[in-house]
């Protein structure tokens, strides 16, 4: 008896392989790789310089104008680390 696999999983795998398969355009592949690397570096710096005193979506604090962000990435870096699981 053959196993029946759900079609949803096959569709998800097809999308996954299509997204992560390099294209024939070498410059596009390099650009995507560079952007992913830059995003990883920014996320790393935001997590390393996290301060619980920064204003965020999940904290009650004064306005960003009265207390500047202590995070190395700035306001964006102060907002995203607490949101990460």
Secondary structure, DSSP 8 states (H G I E B T S, - for coil): ------HHHHHHHHHHHHHHS--S-HHHHHHHHHHHHHHHHHHHHHHHT--TTS--TTS----TTTS---STT-HHHHHHHHH--
